[in-house]
Amino acid sequence: MHTMKLEVEDSKLDIILNIIRNLKDDVIAKYEIINDNIEAKEFMDISQKSLEKVWDNEEDSIYDKYLKV
């Protein structure tokens, strides 16, 4: 089995979903729609350095894994 990742513009998502739904049975085992919010990504990129400074100590080291993308 293989996994394929597609990045589709919001306006084209319905077209792709229609194609997937109309494929022969057993062609696609499962599919998932993941909403990658660009604004959220930009916020995380901007906030990354500030968060690292705030959490850059032993007390909060457990949270360091959440700072890495």
SVG drawing of the C-alpha trace seen along z (x, -y; Angstrom):
<svg xmlns="http://www.w3.org/2000/svg" viewBox="-19 -37 36 40">
<polyline fill="none" stroke="black" stroke-width="0.4" points="0.0,0.0 1.2,-3.6 0.2,-6.9 -0.2,-9.9 -0.4,-13.5 -2.2,-16.1 -2.3,-19.8 -5.4,-21.2 -6.7,-24.8 -9.9,-25.3 -11.8,-26.1 -10.8,-22.8 -11.5,-20.5 -15.0,-19.6 -13.7,-18.5 -11.1,-16.2 -13.6,-14.7 -16.0,-14.0 -13.3,-12.2 -12.4,-10.1 -16.0,-9.2 -16.5,-8.1 -13.5,-5.7 -14.0,-2.0 -14.6,-0.2 -11.4,0.7 -9.2,-1.8 -8.7,-4.0 -8.7,-2.4 -9.4,-5.7 -8.9,-9.4 -8.6,-12.3 -9.1,-16.0 -6.6,-18.1 -7.3,-21.9 -3.9,-23.6 -4.7,-27.1 -2.1,-29.4 -2.7,-32.0 -2.1,-29.5 1.2,-28.5 2.3,-32.1 1.4,-32.8 3.4,-29.8 6.4,-30.9 6.3,-34.4 5.8,-33.2 8.4,-30.5 11.4,-32.7 9.4,-34.4 8.1,-31.1 11.6,-29.6 12.8,-32.5 9.9,-32.2 10.3,-28.4 14.1,-28.2 14.6,-26.8 14.7,-23.4 11.3,-24.0 9.5,-24.0 11.7,-21.6 8.8,-19.1 7.1,-21.5 10.1,-22.0 8.9,-19.2 5.9,-21.3 8.1,-24.2 9.7,-22.2 7.9,-21.8"/>
</svg>
